[in-house]
Amino acid sequence: MQQLAKPRLTFWQIWHMSFGFFGIQFGFALQNTNTSRIFATLGADIDSLSILWLAAPITGLLVQPLIGYLSDNTWHPTWGRRRPFFFVGSVLASIAMFLMPNSSVLWMAVFVLWLMDASINVSMEPFRAFVGDKLDASQQTGGFAMQTFFIGCGGVIASLLPTIFTDYLGVSNVPVNGAIPDTVRYSFYVGGTVYFLAVLWTVLLSKEDAPADMDAFLAERAANKGLANAVKEILGGFFKMPKTMVQLAIVQFFTWVALFAMWVYTTPSIAQGVFHSSDAQSSAYQEAGNWVGIMFAMYGGVSAIAAFLLPMLAKITSRKMVHLLCLTIGGLSLISIFAITSKEMLLLPMVGVGIAWASVLTMPYAILAGALPANKMGYYMGLFNFFVVIPQIVAGVVLGAILKHFFANQSVKVLMLGGACMVLAGVLTLLVQDKVDQVKAQ
């Protein structure tokens, strides 16, 4: 049956429904920028970093499909369908962000990473489905672009926080007795507060429409009750995925291997290659950690700008061609870090990474949303996350061994490998069938 067109939303309605991602990215940016630094400060070896990071993707593997399934089958006359998950996730994530920089031993930091990532995923997954729920196909690319804009803005500020505390507020950036530096602790405190308030903004200022056929919705929800049925539905979805989703899954695999490599190994790479230190207790290593925050802020800022340019470019060409171009630029930029020895010049490849990041957060989801049934939007968006976290799990298992046995612990070579994977992901985009392209061709 053909779906009725949804009413067009105003700019500010899309703004309010996307603003929560500003806070969510505070959590992810602080996690991505500082986790390797925290682990190393607490005594982790460089070739064990990728294994220690596994808590994050494994959590996403378990949480996102379940949350998507539950949110599809939730309705409350006041809270709606997705907003209960926004709110609960924000509370839990904020608590975890206050705990993370107070980890006193390595195992505690790994445990809190698990708690933090699980909580962030509870908030984040329904936000993707929210766009599919609220926006007509003609506005979905713009809706995901608005989310990407807030992700970029949140990432810039959160990534810069340790440097702001060091350079402008005079807070110590040096570990004392093996503890996490105060700059990192205070950054997480600010991040936890911003996370909660930004998500609360969306919860209070956005509304959700009740199911068009409430009787049918309630009947389907009753039929789907029970954990066993939920697991059956979630696992069964693998064999019912739309063709477009399968094609995008291959692209996502190589994309997220590259991103995982970047998040895990940029700090030790820059510390070794530019700041000439492998000692996480040294001031030089911690200074490198702050500089990586500036680098990540650069790619976040570029992505915020590119988020609004990419949909226009997609109209001229296609979403597939935009994604191919952006991933190729990002991959070549990661590879180029190998040849850079000046910290200022390291900002240049982050421009390319920011272009790729904007597309990663926009184009696959926009392409996918047009290929999904409306009543299973949350579930399939959650299932799609399998192809974000599985490559990270694979990378977490193998990259440490590759670094040790093939790259002689030169972590910048892992960044080069990640760049090559990102270029390959761009090429594989050509295999994806986008329904919008098919409509244009008719």
Number of C-alpha atoms within 10 A of each C-alpha: 3 4 7 7 10 13 9 14 14 8 11 9 15 22 19 19 25 28 24 30 27 25 30 30 29 31 28 21 27 25 23 23 28 25 23 25 27 26 24 23 23 22 15 16 12 20 19 18 21 25 18 22 25 20 21 23 24 18 19 25 22 17 22 29 28 23 24 28 24 21 23 22 21 18 22 12 9 10 16 19 25 29 27 19 25 26 22 16 24 30 20 20 28 26 18 25 28 21 20 25 24 18 20 13 15 16 13 15 21 21 16 22 24 20 21 27 25 26 26 28 29 26 28 24 28 30 26 24 24 21 26 26 22 21 19 18 19 13 18 21 28 22 27 28 28 24 28 29 29 26 30 33 23 30 31 26 24 31 30 23 23 31 23 17 18 18 12 8 11 11 17 15 22 22 19 11 8 14 18 24 22 20 23 28 21 17 24 28 18 16 27 26 19 23 26 23 18 20 28 20 16 23 23 13 12 17 18 19 11 13 14 8 8 11 10 11 18 15 10 12 15 11 10 17 12 9 10 10 12 16 14 11 15 18 13 11 15 14 7 10 15 15 14 20 26 17 17 23 19 17 26 27 21 25 30 24 26 28 25 25 24 24 21 27 25 26 27 29 26 28 23 19 21 17 21 14 19 18 16 26 22 13 15 19 26 25 20 26 28 26 25 27 26 25 26 29 27 27 25 33 26 24 34 27 18 21 30 18 13 25 22 15 13 16 10 10 12 18 25 23 15 23 27 23 17 24 30 24 22 27 29 19 24 28 21 17 24 18 10 15 13 12 16 11 11 24 20 17 22 26 22 23 31 29 27 30 28 32 27 19 19 26 23 25 23 25 24 23 25 19 19 19 14 15 13 17 25 33 28 28 26 28 27 25 22 24 22 23 25 19 22 28 22 16 24 24 17 13 26 21 16 17 19 15 11 12 14 10 18 18 28 27 21 26 28 22 18 26 31 21 22 32 24 18 26 26 17 18 23 14 13 19 18 22 15 16 14 9 8 7 7 5
